[in-house]
């Protein structure tokens, strides 16, 4: 008899993922105000826990007025890493000229 080895990823913990993402965003030089992360006074990203997921969003373009958000639900560690990588890439593309 052989037993099949099964691997189950650890359960997603949105509170721990939120803290990890907040730390990463602060390391990128963003400032948090009520769940919204800003660069030079303009909203760039927002994060909040919604049930067993993180609700995350990145603005389409930095704006001091009403920014348009691209939202997504993060329900796994992989989704959190992908969000973080996408935000880093977006910040590099915007550069200083878009602020």
Beta strands, then each sheet from edge to edge (+ up, - down):
strand 1: 31-33
strand 2: 36-39
strand 3: 42-50
strand 4: 53-59
strand 5: 69-74
sheet 1: 1+ 2- 3+ 4- 5+
end
